[in-house]
């Protein structure tokens, strides 16, 4: 199973927020997921991000790949160095 850490859209029309989830790469983008790793709200005065670093480290240790968007969010939060 190829696990990916990516965003899953939630919210309502024109007011999105996103869950950061670990999911099988074969699952649909808005479908099932294995674990919720955090949230991302892009529309506030400040872009609010909540992250469960222990769960993210666990999934990355299991070989999960991050999407480009999640990687850039984590870099802005100072969670990972630029590669």
C-alpha positions in Angstrom: 0.0 0.0 0.0 1.5 3.4 -1.1 0.6 5.9 1.6 0.4 9.6 0.8 0.1 12.6 3.1 -2.2 15.1 1.4 -5.0 17.6 1.8 -8.7 16.6 1.9 -11.2 19.4 1.3 -13.9 20.0 3.9 -16.2 23.0 4.6 -18.9 24.6 2.5 -19.2 26.4 -0.8 -16.6 29.2 -1.1 -15.4 28.6 2.5 -13.0 25.6 2.3 -10.8 24.2 5.0 -8.6 21.2 4.7 -7.7 18.1 6.7 -4.2 16.9 6.4 -4.6 13.2 6.1 -2.6 10.0 5.5 -4.3 8.0 2.8 -3.7 5.2 0.4 -2.7 6.9 -2.9 -5.3 4.8 -4.7 -8.2 6.3 -2.7 -10.1 9.2 -4.1 -9.0 12.7 -2.9 -12.1 13.3 -0.9 -12.6 9.6 0.0 -11.4 7.3 2.8 -8.3 8.0 4.8 -6.1 6.2 7.3 -5.4 8.9 9.8 -6.1 12.7 10.4 -2.8 14.5 10.9 -3.9 18.1 11.2 -6.0 20.9 9.6 -5.3 23.8 7.4 -7.5 26.9 7.1 -6.4 29.2 4.2 -9.1 31.8 4.5 -8.5 33.3 8.0 -6.6 36.6 8.6 -3.8 34.3 9.4 -3.5 30.9 7.7 -4.1 28.6 10.6 -2.4 25.2 10.6 -2.7 22.6 13.3 -0.3 19.6 13.1 0.1 16.4 15.0 3.9 16.1 14.6 4.2 12.7 16.3 1.7 11.1 13.8 3.3 12.8 10.9 6.7 11.4 11.9 5.1 8.0 12.3 3.7 7.9 8.8 6.8 9.4 7.2 8.8 6.7 9.1 6.5 4.1 7.5 7.5 5.4 4.0 4.6 7.8 3.3 5.2 10.4 0.6 4.0 14.0 1.0 2.2 15.9 -1.7 3.8 19.1 -2.9 1.2 21.3 -1.3 1.6 19.6 2.1 5.4 19.8 1.8 5.2 23.6 1.2 2.8 24.1 4.1 5.1 22.1 6.4 8.1 24.2 5.2 6.3 27.4 5.9 5.6 26.2 9.4 9.2 25.3 9.9 8.5 21.6 10.3 10.9 20.5 7.6 13.9 22.0 5.9 13.9 22.9 2.2 15.3 20.1 0.1 
